[in-house]
Amino acid sequence: METVVKTKQKIQLVDGTFSPSEASDVIIALLEQKINFHKLQRLSWCEGNKDANTKYPDDRIQELEKEKIIAKDFINSVRWEGKRLRIDGVLNITLEE
């Protein structure tokens, strides 16, 4: 019997039209979750090794914090126009060899 291994997958994480407040809640929650992931990753790397190289999670946390500010600024600029925001967030997952 032949086994087929799926090497790609898509997950439709967010798909909809939102008010600026709703869009802000969704986007900020996703960014905060990813920031927390990297903070836990950094903590895990440092457990038992105070000299661990945490450059990657440190840099990602900074990048995501900047993205959070950019997202908030964008949403605030649209908020006063009374428009809604469309969010289409797809996770593309690929098996790495």
C-alpha positions in Angstrom: 0.0 0.0 0.0 1.4 3.4 -1.1 1.5 6.2 1.4 1.0 9.7 0.1 2.7 12.5 2.1 1.1 15.9 1.8 3.9 18.5 1.5 1.8 21.7 1.3 -1.2 23.0 3.2 -3.1 26.2 3.3 -5.1 27.4 6.3 -7.5 30.3 5.8 -6.9 32.0 9.2 -8.8 35.1 8.6 -11.3 35.9 5.8 -13.8 38.7 6.1 -14.7 42.4 6.2 -14.4 44.2 9.5 -15.0 47.5 11.1 -11.8 49.3 12.0 -12.2 48.3 15.6 -12.8 44.7 14.7 -9.9 44.7 12.3 -7.7 46.2 14.9 -8.7 43.5 17.5 -8.0 40.7 15.0 -4.7 42.1 13.7 -3.3 43.1 17.2 -4.3 39.7 18.7 -2.5 37.8 15.9 0.6 40.0 16.3 0.6 39.7 20.1 0.3 35.9 19.9 3.3 35.8 17.6 5.3 38.2 19.8 4.5 36.0 22.9 5.6 32.9 20.9 9.0 34.5 20.3 9.3 35.7 24.0 8.7 32.1 25.1 11.2 30.8 22.6 13.8 33.2 23.9 13.1 32.2 27.5 13.4 28.5 26.5 16.7 29.1 24.8 18.1 30.9 27.8 17.0 28.3 30.4 20.3 26.8 31.6 22.3 28.9 29.2 22.4 32.5 30.1 24.8 33.1 27.1 22.3 31.7 24.5 22.2 33.6 21.2 18.7 35.1 21.2 19.3 37.5 18.2 16.6 35.9 16.1 13.7 36.1 18.6 14.9 39.5 19.7 14.9 40.8 16.1 11.5 39.2 15.3 9.9 40.7 18.5 11.2 44.2 17.4 9.9 43.7 13.8 6.5 42.6 15.0 6.2 45.5 17.5 7.0 47.8 14.5 4.3 46.1 12.4 1.8 46.5 15.3 2.5 50.3 15.2 2.1 50.4 11.4 -1.1 48.4 11.5 -2.6 50.7 14.3 -1.6 53.8 12.3 -3.2 52.5 9.1 -6.4 51.5 10.8 -6.6 54.8 12.7 -6.2 56.7 9.4 -9.1 54.7 7.9 -11.3 54.8 11.0 -12.4 58.4 10.3 -13.5 57.6 6.8 -16.2 55.3 8.0 -14.9 52.5 5.8 -14.6 48.8 6.5 -11.4 46.7 6.1 -11.1 43.4 4.2 -8.6 40.9 5.8 -7.5 37.8 3.9 -5.0 35.9 6.0 -3.8 32.6 4.6 -1.1 30.5 6.2 0.9 28.6 3.6 2.6 25.6 5.1 5.3 23.7 3.2 7.3 20.7 4.1 11.0 21.6 4.2 13.6 19.1 3.1 
